[in-house]
Amino acid sequence: MSETQASGVTVANNEFLTFTLGSEEYGIDILKVQEIRGYDAVTKIANTPPFIKGVINLRGTIVPIIDLRIKFALGEPTYNQFTVVIILNVAKRVVGIVVDSVSDVLTLEREQIREAPSFSDTIKTDYLMGLGSIHERMLILVDIEKMMTGSEMALVETMAEASHA
């Protein structure tokens, strides 16, 4: 596995699965992706934050489903034939994220990755790895592992454990 250091940004792999949320394009480390599937109905769990849509049973594994459009406060999501769930292996846990659509897999070189801008302390951006640029496209690179292991995501862990009981 190669590791790229880009102006303060360390990237374990330089291949990213790109997806859209609204008009923005995002990228996540392709090595975290287990599979991509269409959006199906989920089993809702009571008393969870709105961004946790519920759980699905994926070949015997209970998988929490998180809607990134809701998590990132990007407006009300619409679920259609383009809506997909990206199944991820993150921190020894299988989790699904709902996105508007998946674009492609891109390889970014070190010089194409810039450090994420810093905002005030009130805006949580510690899960942003940086910004990738390729031709006229700008990608928001998300450290999905950091995002999924943050304190607010501890509920996902609890929910997954409770659904196994």
PALO-476821 format. One record per atom (N, C-alpha, C): atom name; residue in one letter; x, y, z; residue number from 0; chain. Coordinates in Angstrom, 1 decimal. Atoms other than C-alpha are relative to their C-alpha. Layout:
! residues N
REC   atom   res        x        y        z     n   chain
REC     CA     A        X        Y        Z   NUM       A
...
***
This chain:
! residues 165
REC   atom   res        x        y        z     n   chain
REC      N     M      0.8     -1.2      0.0     0       A
REC     CA     M      0.0      0.0      0.0     0       A
REC      C     M      0.9      1.2      0.0     0       A
REC      N     S     -0.8     -1.2      0.1     1       A
REC     CA     S      1.5      3.3     -1.0     1       A
REC      C     S     -0.7      1.1      0.9     1       A
REC      N     E      0.5     -1.1     -0.9     2       A
REC     CA     E      1.2      6.4      1.3     2       A
REC      C     E      0.4      1.3     -0.6     2       A
REC      N     T     -0.3     -1.3      0.6     3       A
REC     CA     T      1.0      9.9     -0.1     3       A
REC      C     T     -0.1      1.1      1.0     3       A
REC      N     Q      0.0     -1.1     -0.9     4       A
REC     CA     Q      1.9     13.0      1.9     4       A
REC      C     Q     -0.2      1.2     -0.9     4       A
REC      N     A      0.3     -1.2      0.8     5       A
REC     CA     A      0.3     16.1      0.4     5       A
REC      C     A     -0.3      1.2      0.9     5       A
REC      N     S      0.0     -1.2     -0.8     6       A
REC     CA     S      0.9     19.4      2.1     6       A
REC      C     S     -0.8     -0.2      1.3     6       A
REC      N     G      0.6      0.3     -1.3     7       A
REC     CA     G      0.0     18.0      5.5     7       A
REC      C     G     -1.1     -1.0      0.0     7       A
REC      N     V      1.1      1.0      0.2     8       A
REC     CA     V     -2.5     15.5      4.2     8       A
REC      C     V      0.6     -1.3     -0.3     8       A
REC      N     T     -0.5      1.4      0.3     9       A
REC     CA     T     -1.6     11.8      4.5     9       A
REC      C     T     -1.1     -0.8     -0.5     9       A
REC      N     V      1.0      0.8      0.7    10       A
REC     CA     V     -3.4      9.6      2.1    10       A
REC      C     V      0.6     -1.4     -0.1    10       A
REC      N     A     -0.6      1.4      0.0    11       A
REC     CA     A     -2.9      5.8      2.6    11       A
REC      C     A     -0.1     -0.6     -1.4    11       A
REC      N     N      0.2      0.5      1.4    12       A
REC     CA     N     -4.1      5.1     -1.0    12       A
REC      C     N     -0.4      1.2     -0.8    12       A
REC      N     N      0.4     -1.1      0.8    13       A
REC     CA     N     -4.6      7.5     -3.8    13       A
REC      C     N     -1.1     -0.3     -1.0    13       A
REC      N     E      1.2      0.3      0.8    14       A
REC     CA     E     -7.6      5.9     -5.4    14       A
REC      C     E     -1.2      0.2      0.9    14       A
REC      N     F      1.2     -0.5     -0.7    15       A
REC     CA     F    -11.0      7.4     -4.4    15       A
REC      C     F     -1.2     -0.4     -0.8    15       A
REC      N     L      1.3      0.2      0.6    16       A
REC     CA     L    -14.5      6.3     -5.1    16       A
REC      C     L     -0.7      1.3      0.1    16       A
REC      N     T      0.6     -1.3     -0.1    17       A
REC     CA     T    -16.3      9.5     -6.0    17       A
REC      C     T     -1.6     -0.2      0.0    17       A
REC      N     F      1.5      0.0     -0.1    18       A
REC     CA     F    -20.0     10.2     -5.2    18       A
REC      C     F     -0.5      1.4      0.1    18       A
REC      N     T      0.6     -1.3     -0.1    19       A
REC     CA     T    -22.4     13.1     -5.2    19       A
REC      C     T     -1.0      0.1      1.1    19       A
REC      N     L      1.1     -0.4     -1.0    20       A
REC     CA     L    -24.5     14.7     -2.5    20       A
REC      C     L     -0.4      1.4     -0.5    20       A
REC      N     G      0.4     -1.3      0.6    21       A
REC     CA     G    -26.5     17.5     -4.1    21       A
REC      C     G      0.9      0.4     -1.1    21       A
REC      N     S     -0.9     -0.4      1.1    22       A
REC     CA     S    -24.2     19.5     -6.3    22       A
REC      C     S      1.5     -0.2      0.3    22       A
REC      N     E     -1.4      0.3     -0.3    23       A
REC     CA     E    -21.0     18.5     -4.5    23       A
REC      C     E      0.4     -1.4     -0.3    23       A
REC      N     E     -0.6      1.3      0.3    24       A
REC     CA     E    -18.7     15.7     -5.4    24       A
REC      C     E      1.0     -0.3      1.1    24       A
REC      N     Y     -0.9      0.5     -1.1    25       A
REC     CA     Y    -16.9     13.7     -2.7    25       A
REC      C     Y      0.8     -1.2     -0.4    25       A
REC      N     G     -0.9      1.1      0.3    26       A
REC     CA     G    -14.2     11.1     -2.6    26       A
REC      C     G      0.3     -0.7      1.3    26       A
REC      N     I     -0.4      0.8     -1.2    27       A
REC     CA     I    -13.5      8.2     -0.1    27       A
REC      C     I      1.0     -1.0     -0.5    27       A
REC      N     D     -1.1      1.0      0.3    28       A
REC     CA     D    -10.6      5.8      0.0    28       A
REC      C     D     -0.7     -1.3     -0.5    28       A
REC      N     I      0.7      1.2      0.7    29       A
REC     CA     I    -11.6      2.9     -2.4    29       A
REC      C     I      0.3     -1.3      0.9    29       A
REC      N     L     -0.3      1.2     -0.8    30       A
REC     CA     L    -10.0      0.4      0.0    30       A
REC      C     L     -1.0     -0.2      1.1    30       A
REC      N     K      1.0      0.2     -1.1    31       A
REC     CA     K    -12.7      1.0      2.6    31       A
REC      C     K     -1.4     -0.5     -0.6    31       A
REC      N     V      1.3      0.4      0.7    32       A
REC     CA     V    -15.5      0.1      0.0    32       A
REC      C     V     -0.1     -1.5     -0.1    32       A
REC      N     Q      0.2      1.4      0.1    33       A
REC     CA     Q    -16.9     -3.4      0.3    33       A
REC      C     Q     -0.9     -0.3     -1.3    33       A
REC      N     E      0.8      0.1      1.2    34       A
REC     CA     E    -19.7     -3.0     -2.3    34       A
REC      C     E     -0.9      1.2     -0.1    34       A
REC      N     I      0.9     -1.1      0.2    35       A
REC     CA     I    -22.2     -0.6     -3.8    35       A
REC      C     I     -1.3     -0.7     -0.4    35       A
REC      N     R      1.3      0.6      0.3    36       A
REC     CA     R    -25.9     -1.5     -3.9    36       A
REC      C     R     -1.1      1.1     -0.1    36       A
REC      N     G      1.1     -0.9      0.1    37       A
REC     CA     G    -29.2      0.2     -4.7    37       A
REC      C     G     -0.6      0.3      1.4    37       A
REC      N     Y      0.6     -0.3     -1.3    38       A
REC     CA     Y    -31.1      1.9     -1.9    38       A
REC      C     Y     -1.3     -0.8      0.1    38       A
REC      N     D      1.2      0.8     -0.3    39       A
REC     CA     D    -33.7     -0.5     -0.4    39       A
REC      C     D     -0.5      0.6      1.3    39       A
REC      N     A      0.6     -0.3     -1.3    40       A
REC     CA     A    -36.0     -0.1      2.6    40       A
REC      C     A      0.9     -0.4      1.1    40       A
REC      N     V     -0.8      0.3     -1.1    41       A
REC     CA     V    -34.3     -0.1      5.9    41       A
REC      C     V     -1.0     -0.2      1.2    41       A
REC      N     T      0.8      0.2     -1.2    42       A
REC     CA     T    -35.6     -1.2      9.3    42       A
REC      C     T      0.4      1.1      1.0    42       A
REC      N     K     -0.2     -1.1     -0.8    43       A
REC     CA     K    -36.0      1.9     11.4    43       A
REC      C     K      0.2     -0.4      1.4    43       A
REC      N     I     -0.3      0.2     -1.5    44       A
REC     CA     I    -34.6      2.0     15.0    44       A
REC      C     I     -0.5      1.2      0.7    44       A
REC      N     A      0.5     -1.1     -0.8    45       A
REC     CA     A    -36.4      4.2     17.5    45       A
REC      C     A      1.1      0.8      0.7    45       A
REC      N     N     -0.9     -0.9     -0.8    46       A
REC     CA     N    -34.7      7.2     19.2    46       A
REC      C     N      1.4      0.1     -0.6    46       A
REC      N     T     -1.3     -0.2      0.6    47       A
REC     CA     T    -31.8      7.5     16.7    47       A
REC      C     T      0.0      1.4     -0.7    47       A
REC      N     P      0.0     -1.3      0.7    48       A
REC     CA     P    -30.7     10.8     15.1    48       A
REC      C     P     -0.5     -0.2     -1.4    48       A
REC      N     P      0.6      0.1      1.4    49       A
REC     CA     P    -32.3     11.6     11.7    49       A
REC      C     P      1.0     -0.6     -1.0    49       A
REC      N     F     -0.9      0.4      1.0    50       A
REC     CA     F    -29.1     10.8      9.8    50       A
REC      C     F      0.2     -1.5      0.0    50       A
REC      N     I     -0.1      1.5      0.0    51       A
REC     CA     I    -29.2      7.1     10.9    51       A
REC      C     I     -1.4     -0.5     -0.5    51       A
REC      N     K      1.2      0.4      0.6    52       A
REC     CA     K    -31.8      5.7      8.6    52       A
REC      C     K     -0.6     -1.3      0.6    52       A
REC      N     G      0.4      1.3     -0.6    53       A
REC     CA     G    -31.9      2.3     10.3    53       A
REC      C     G      1.0     -1.0     -0.3    53       A
REC      N     V     -0.9      1.1      0.2    54       A
REC     CA     V    -30.4     -1.1      9.6    54       A
REC      C     V     -0.5     -0.8     -1.2    54       A
REC      N     I      0.4      1.0      1.0    55       A
REC     CA     I    -30.4     -3.7      6.8    55       A
REC      C     I      0.7     -1.3      0.4    55       A
REC      N     N     -0.6      1.3     -0.2    56       A
REC     CA     N    -29.6     -7.4      6.9    56       A
REC      C     N      0.7     -0.3     -1.3    56       A
REC      N     L     -0.8      0.2      1.2    57       A
REC     CA     L    -26.7     -7.9      4.5    57       A
REC      C     L      0.6     -1.4      0.1    57       A
REC      N     R     -0.6      1.4      0.0    58       A
REC     CA     R    -26.1    -11.7      4.1    58       A
REC      C     R      0.3     -0.4      1.5    58       A
REC      N     G     -0.2      0.4     -1.4    59       A
REC     CA     G    -26.5    -12.2      7.9    59       A
REC      C     G      0.7      1.0      0.9    59       A
REC      N     T     -0.6     -1.1     -0.8    60       A
REC     CA     T    -24.7     -9.0      9.0    60       A
REC      C     T     -1.0      1.1      0.1    60       A
REC      N     I      0.8     -1.2     -0.2    61       A
REC     CA     I    -26.7     -6.2     10.5    61       A
REC      C     I      0.8      1.2     -0.3    61       A
REC      N     V     -0.8     -1.2      0.5    62       A
REC     CA     V    -25.5     -3.0      8.8    62       A
REC      C     V     -0.8      1.3      0.3    62       A
REC      N     P      0.6     -1.3     -0.2    63       A
REC     CA     P    -26.3      0.5     10.1    63       A
REC      C     P      0.1      0.8     -1.3    63       A
REC      N     I      0.0     -0.9      1.2    64       A
REC     CA     I    -27.3      2.9      7.3    64       A
REC      C     I     -0.1      1.4      0.4    64       A
REC      N     I     -0.1     -1.4     -0.3    65       A
REC     CA     I    -26.3      6.5      7.5    65       A
REC      C     I     -0.2      0.8     -1.3    65       A
REC      N     D      0.2     -0.9      1.2    66       A
REC     CA     D    -27.6      9.2      5.1    66       A
REC      C     D      0.9      1.2      0.1    66       A
REC      N     L     -1.0     -1.1     -0.1    67       A
REC     CA     L    -24.7     11.5      4.4    67       A
REC      C     L     -0.6      1.4     -0.3    67       A
REC      N     R      0.6     -1.3      0.3    68       A
REC     CA     R    -27.0     14.2      2.9    68       A
REC      C     R     -0.6      0.6      1.3    68       A
REC      N     I      0.6     -0.5     -1.3    69       A
REC     CA     I    -28.8     14.5      6.3    69       A
REC      C     I      1.2      0.3      1.0    69       A
REC      N     K     -1.1     -0.2     -1.0    70       A
REC     CA     K    -25.5     14.1      8.3    70       A
REC      C     K      0.7      1.4     -0.3    70       A
REC      N     F     -0.7     -1.2      0.4    71       A
REC     CA     F    -23.9     17.0      6.3    71       A
REC      C     F     -0.9      1.2     -0.2    71       A
REC      N     A      1.0     -1.1      0.1    72       A
REC     CA     A    -27.1     19.1      6.4    72       A
REC      C     A     -0.1      0.6     -1.4    72       A
REC      N     L      0.0     -0.5      1.4    73       A
REC     CA     L    -27.4     19.3      2.6    73       A
REC      C     L     -1.4      0.0     -0.5    73       A
REC      N     G      1.4      0.0      0.5    74       A
REC     CA     G    -31.2     19.5      2.4    74       A
REC      C     G     -0.7     -1.3      0.2    74       A
REC      N     E      0.8      1.2     -0.1    75       A
REC     CA     E    -33.9     16.9      2.3    75       A
REC      C     E      0.4     -1.0     -1.1    75       A
REC      N     P     -0.4      1.0      1.0    76       A
REC     CA     P    -32.8     13.7      0.6    76       A
REC      C     P     -1.2     -0.5     -0.8    76       A
REC      N     T      1.0      0.7      0.8    77       A
REC     CA     T    -34.8     12.2     -2.3    77       A
REC      C     T      0.6     -1.3     -0.4    77       A
REC      N     Y     -0.5      1.4      0.3    78       A
REC     CA     Y    -34.5      8.5     -2.9    78       A
REC      C     Y     -0.6     -0.4     -1.4    78       A
REC      N     N      0.4      0.4      1.3    79       A
REC     CA     N    -34.7      7.5     -6.6    79       A
REC      C     N      0.9     -1.1     -0.5    79       A
REC      N     Q     -0.7      1.1      0.6    80       A
REC     CA     Q    -33.2      5.0     -9.0    80       A
REC      C     Q      1.6      0.3      0.0    80       A
REC      N     F     -1.4     -0.3     -0.1    81       A
REC     CA     F    -29.8      6.8     -8.7    81       A
REC      C     F      0.6     -0.1      1.4    81       A
REC      N     T     -0.5      0.0     -1.4    82       A
REC     CA     T    -29.6      6.7     -4.9    82       A
REC      C     T      0.6     -1.4      0.3    82       A
REC      N     V     -0.7      1.3     -0.2    83       A
REC     CA     V    -27.1      4.1     -3.8    83       A
REC      C     V      0.5      0.0      1.5    83       A
REC      N     V     -0.6      0.2     -1.4    84       A
REC     CA     V    -25.7      2.7     -0.5    84       A
REC      C     V      1.4     -0.6     -0.3    84       A
REC      N     I     -1.3      0.5      0.1    85       A
REC     CA     I    -22.0      2.3     -0.3    85       A
REC      C     I      0.3     -0.7      1.3    85       A
REC      N     I     -0.3      0.9     -1.1    86       A
REC     CA     I    -21.2     -0.6      2.0    86       A
REC      C     I      1.5      0.1      0.3    86       A
REC      N     L     -1.4     -0.3     -0.4    87       A
REC     CA     L    -17.9      0.2      3.9    87       A
REC      C     L      0.4     -1.0      1.1    87       A
REC      N     N     -0.7      0.6     -1.1    88       A
REC     CA     N    -15.5     -1.7      6.1    88       A
REC      C     N      0.8      1.1      0.7    88       A
REC      N     V     -0.6     -1.1     -0.7    89       A
REC     CA     V    -14.6      0.9      8.7    89       A
REC      C     V      0.2     -0.4      1.4    89       A
REC      N     A     -0.4      0.3     -1.4    90       A
REC     CA     A    -12.8      0.3     12.0    90       A
REC      C     A     -0.6     -1.3      0.4    90       A
REC      N     K      0.5      1.4     -0.3    91       A
REC     CA     K    -13.7     -3.4     11.9    91       A
REC      C     K     -1.5     -0.1      0.1    91       A
REC      N     R      1.5      0.0      0.0    92       A
REC     CA     R    -17.4     -2.6     11.4    92       A
REC      C     R     -0.5      0.2     -1.4    92       A
REC      N     V      0.6     -0.2      1.3    93       A
REC     CA     V    -19.6     -2.9      8.3    93       A
REC      C     V     -1.1      1.1      0.2    93       A
REC      N     V      1.0     -1.1     -0.1    94       A
REC     CA     V    -21.6      0.3      7.8    94       A
REC      C     V     -0.4      0.4     -1.5    94       A
REC      N     G      0.4     -0.5      1.3    95       A
REC     CA     G    -23.6      1.7      4.8    95       A
REC      C     G     -0.2      1.5      0.1    95       A
REC      N     I      0.3     -1.4      0.2    96       A
REC     CA     I    -23.7      5.3      3.6    96       A
REC      C     I     -0.9      0.2     -1.2    96       A
REC      N     V      0.8     -0.3      1.1    97       A
REC     CA     V    -26.5      6.6      1.5    97       A
REC      C     V      0.5      1.3     -0.7    97       A
REC      N     V     -0.5     -1.2      0.8    98       A
REC     CA     V    -25.4      9.0     -1.3    98       A
REC      C     V     -0.9      0.1     -1.2    98       A
REC      N     D      0.9     -0.3      1.2    99       A
REC     CA     D    -27.2     10.6     -4.3    99       A
REC      C     D      0.4     -0.9     -1.2    99       A
REC      N     S     -0.4      0.9      1.1   100       A
REC     CA     S    -25.1      8.7     -6.9   100       A
REC      C     S      1.5     -0.2      0.2   100       A
REC      N     V     -1.4      0.3      0.0   101       A
REC     CA     V    -21.7      7.1     -7.4   101       A
REC      C     V      0.5      0.4     -1.4   101       A
REC      N     S     -0.6     -0.4      1.3   102       A
REC     CA     S    -19.5      8.6    -10.2   102       A
REC      C     S      1.0     -1.0     -0.5   102       A
REC      N     D     -1.0      0.9      0.5   103       A
REC     CA     D    -16.3      6.7    -10.7   103       A
REC      C     D      1.1     -0.1      1.0   103       A
REC      N     V     -1.2      0.2     -0.9   104       A
REC     CA     V    -12.9      5.7     -9.2   104       A
REC      C     V      1.1      0.9     -0.7   104       A
REC      N     L     -1.1     -0.9      0.5   105       A
REC     CA     L    -10.2      8.4     -9.6   105       A
REC      C     L      1.3     -0.3      0.8   105       A
REC      N     T     -1.3      0.0     -0.7   106       A
REC     CA     T     -6.5      8.2     -8.9   106       A
REC      C     T      0.5      1.4      0.0   106       A
REC      N     L     -0.6     -1.3     -0.2   107       A
REC     CA     L     -5.1     11.4     -7.5   107       A
REC      C     L      1.4      0.0      0.4   107       A
REC      N     E     -1.4     -0.1     -0.4   108       A
REC     CA     E     -1.5     12.3     -7.4   108       A
REC      C     E      0.2      1.0      1.1   108       A
REC      N     R     -0.3     -0.9     -1.2   109       A
REC     CA     R      0.1     14.1     -4.4   109       A
REC      C     R     -0.3      1.5     -0.3   109       A
REC      N     E      0.2     -1.5      0.3   110       A
REC     CA     E      0.0     17.5     -6.2   110       A
REC      C     E     -1.4      0.3     -0.3   110       A
REC      N     Q      1.4     -0.3      0.3   111       A
REC     CA     Q     -3.7     17.1     -6.9   111       A
REC      C     Q     -0.8      0.1      1.3   111       A
REC      N     I      0.7      0.0     -1.3   112       A
REC     CA     I     -4.6     17.0     -3.2   112       A
REC      C     I      0.5      1.2      0.8   112       A
REC      N     R     -0.3     -1.2     -0.8   113       A
REC     CA     R     -4.7     20.2     -1.1   113       A
REC      C     R     -0.6     -0.2      1.4   113       A
REC      N     E      0.5      0.1     -1.4   114       A
REC     CA     E     -5.3     20.6      2.6   114       A
REC      C     E     -1.4      0.6      0.0   114       A
REC      N     A      1.4     -0.5     -0.1   115       A
REC     CA     A     -8.9     21.2      3.6   115       A
REC      C     A      0.1      1.4      0.7   115       A
REC      N     P      0.0     -1.3     -0.7   116       A
REC     CA     P     -9.7     24.8      4.6   116       A
REC      C     P     -0.4     -0.2      1.4   116       A
REC      N     S      0.4      0.1     -1.4   117       A
REC     CA     S    -10.0     25.4      8.3   117       A
REC      C     S     -1.1      1.0      0.2   117       A
REC      N     F      1.1     -0.9     -0.3   118       A
REC     CA     F    -13.2     26.9      9.6   118       A
REC      C     F      0.0      0.2      1.5   118       A
REC      N     S      0.0     -0.2     -1.5   119       A
REC     CA     S    -14.2     28.0     13.1   119       A
REC      C     S     -0.1     -1.3      0.7   119       A
REC      N     D      0.0      1.2     -0.8   120       A
REC     CA     D    -14.1     25.6     15.9   120       A
REC      C     D     -1.4     -0.6      0.1   120       A
REC      N     T      1.4      0.5     -0.1   121       A
REC     CA     T    -17.9     25.3     15.8   121       A
REC      C     T     -0.4     -0.9     -1.2   121       A
REC      N     I      0.3      0.8      1.2   122       A
REC     CA     I    -17.8     23.6     12.4   122       A
REC      C     I      0.9     -1.2      0.0   122       A
REC      N     K     -0.8      1.2     -0.1   123       A
REC     CA     K    -16.7     20.0     12.6   123       A
REC      C     K      0.5     -0.4     -1.4   123       A
REC      N     T     -0.6      0.4      1.3   124       A
REC     CA     T    -14.3     19.3      9.7   124       A
REC      C     T      1.2     -0.9      0.1   124       A
REC      N     D     -1.2      0.8     -0.3   125       A
REC     CA     D    -11.8     17.0     11.3   125       A
REC      C     D      0.0     -1.3     -0.9   125       A
REC      N     Y      0.1      1.2      0.9   126       A
REC     CA     Y    -13.0     14.2      9.0   126       A
REC      C     Y      0.3      0.3     -1.5   126       A
REC      N     L     -0.3     -0.3      1.4   127       A
REC     CA     L    -12.1     16.1      5.8   127       A
REC      C     L      1.5     -0.2     -0.1   127       A
REC      N     M     -1.4      0.3      0.3   128       A
REC     CA     M     -8.8     14.8      4.4   128       A
REC      C     M      0.6      1.1     -0.8   128       A
REC      N     G     -0.5     -1.1      0.8   129       A
REC     CA     G     -8.5     17.6      1.9   129       A
REC      C     G     -0.9      0.2     -1.2   129       A
REC      N     L      0.7     -0.3      1.2   130       A
REC     CA     L     -9.6     18.8     -1.5   130       A
REC      C     L      0.8     -0.6     -1.2   130       A
REC      N     G     -0.7      0.6      1.2   131       A
REC     CA     G     -8.7     16.9     -4.7   131       A
REC      C     G     -0.5      0.8     -1.2   131       A
REC      N     S      0.4     -0.7      1.3   132       A
REC     CA     S     -8.7     18.6     -8.1   132       A
REC      C     S      0.5     -0.9     -1.1   132       A
REC      N     I     -0.3      0.7      1.3   133       A
REC     CA     I     -8.7     16.8    -11.4   133       A
REC      C     I     -0.7      0.6     -1.1   133       A
REC      N     H      0.5     -0.8      1.1   134       A
REC     CA     H     -9.2     18.8    -14.5   134       A
REC      C     H     -0.9      1.1      0.6   134       A
REC      N     E      0.9     -1.1     -0.6   135       A
REC     CA     E    -12.2     21.1    -13.7   135       A
REC      C     E     -0.8     -0.5      1.2   135       A
REC      N     R      0.7      0.5     -1.2   136       A
REC     CA     R    -13.5     18.9    -10.9   136       A
REC      C     R      0.7      0.2      1.3   136       A
REC      N     M     -0.5     -0.2     -1.4   137       A
REC     CA     M    -13.1     19.6     -7.2   137       A
REC      C     M     -0.7     -1.1      0.8   137       A
REC      N     L      0.5      1.0     -0.9   138       A
REC     CA     L    -13.5     16.7     -4.8   138       A
REC      C     L      0.2      0.3      1.4   138       A
REC      N     I     -0.2     -0.1     -1.5   139       A
REC     CA     I    -14.1     16.9     -1.1   139       A
REC      C     I      0.4     -1.4      0.5   139       A
REC      N     L     -0.5      1.4     -0.4   140       A
REC     CA     L    -12.0     14.0      0.3   140       A
REC      C     L     -0.3     -0.2      1.4   140       A
REC      N     V      0.5      0.3     -1.3   141       A
REC     CA     V    -13.6     12.5      3.3   141       A
REC      C     V      0.8     -1.2      0.6   141       A
REC      N     D     -0.6      1.1     -0.8   142       A
REC     CA     D    -11.7     10.4      5.9   142       A
REC      C     D     -1.1     -0.7      0.6   142       A
REC      N     I      1.2      0.7     -0.5   143       A
REC     CA     I    -14.5      8.0      6.3   143       A
REC      C     I      0.2     -0.7      1.3   143       A
REC      N     E     -0.3      0.7     -1.3   144       A
REC     CA     E    -12.8      6.1      9.1   144       A
REC      C     E     -0.1      1.0      1.2   144       A
REC      N     K      0.1     -1.0     -1.0   145       A
REC     CA     K    -12.4      9.3     11.1   145       A
REC      C     K     -1.4      0.5      0.3   145       A
REC      N     M      1.4     -0.4     -0.1   146       A
REC     CA     M    -16.0     10.3     10.4   146       A
REC      C     M     -0.8     -1.0      0.8   146       A
REC      N     M      0.8      1.1     -0.6   147       A
REC     CA     M    -17.4      6.9     11.4   147       A
REC      C     M      0.5     -0.3      1.4   147       A
REC      N     T     -0.5      0.3     -1.3   148       A
REC     CA     T    -15.3      6.7     14.6   148       A
REC      C     T     -0.1      1.2      0.9   148       A
REC      N     G      0.2     -1.2     -0.8   149       A
REC     CA     G    -16.2     10.2     15.9   149       A
REC      C     G     -1.0     -0.3      1.1   149       A
REC      N     S      0.8      0.2     -1.2   150       A
REC     CA     S    -18.0     10.6     19.2   150       A
REC      C     S     -1.5     -0.1     -0.4   150       A
REC      N     E      1.4      0.1      0.4   151       A
REC     CA     E    -21.4     11.2     17.5   151       A
REC      C     E     -0.4     -1.3     -0.7   151       A
REC      N     M      0.3      1.2      0.7   152       A
REC     CA     M    -21.1      8.0     15.6   152       A
REC      C     M      0.1     -1.2      0.9   152       A
REC      N     A      0.0      1.1     -1.0   153       A
REC     CA     A    -20.7      5.9     18.8   153       A
REC      C     A     -1.3     -0.6      0.1   153       A
REC      N     L      1.3      0.6      0.0   154       A
REC     CA     L    -24.4      5.5     18.6   154       A
REC      C     L     -0.2     -1.1     -1.1   154       A
REC      N     V      0.1      1.1      1.0   155       A
REC     CA     V    -24.0      3.5     15.4   155       A
REC      C     V      0.6     -1.3      0.5   155       A
REC      N     E     -0.6      1.2     -0.7   156       A
REC     CA     E    -21.7      1.1     17.3   156       A
REC      C     E     -1.0     -0.6      0.9   156       A
REC      N     T      1.0      0.5     -1.0   157       A
REC     CA     T    -24.3      0.8     20.1   157       A
REC      C     T     -1.2     -0.6     -0.7   157       A
REC      N     M      1.1      0.5      0.7   158       A
REC     CA     M    -27.1      0.3     17.6   158       A
REC      C     M      0.3     -1.3     -0.6   158       A
REC      N     A     -0.4      1.3      0.7   159       A
REC     CA     A    -25.2     -2.4     15.7   159       A
REC      C     A      0.1     -1.1      1.1   159       A
REC      N     E     -0.1      1.0     -1.1   160       A
REC     CA     E    -24.5     -4.2     19.0   160       A
REC      C     E     -1.3     -0.4      0.5   160       A
REC      N     A      1.4      0.3     -0.5   161       A
REC     CA     A    -28.1     -4.0     20.2   161       A
REC      C     A     -0.7     -0.8     -1.0   161       A
REC      N     S      0.8      0.8      1.0   162       A
REC     CA     S    -29.4     -5.4     16.9   162       A
REC      C     S      0.5     -1.4     -0.1   162       A
REC      N     H     -0.5      1.4      0.0   163       A
REC     CA     H    -27.1     -8.5     17.3   163       A
REC      C     H     -0.6     -0.7      1.2   163       A
REC      N     A      0.4      0.7     -1.2   164       A
REC     CA     A    -28.5     -9.2     20.8   164       A
REC      C     A     -1.4     -0.7     -0.2   164       A
***
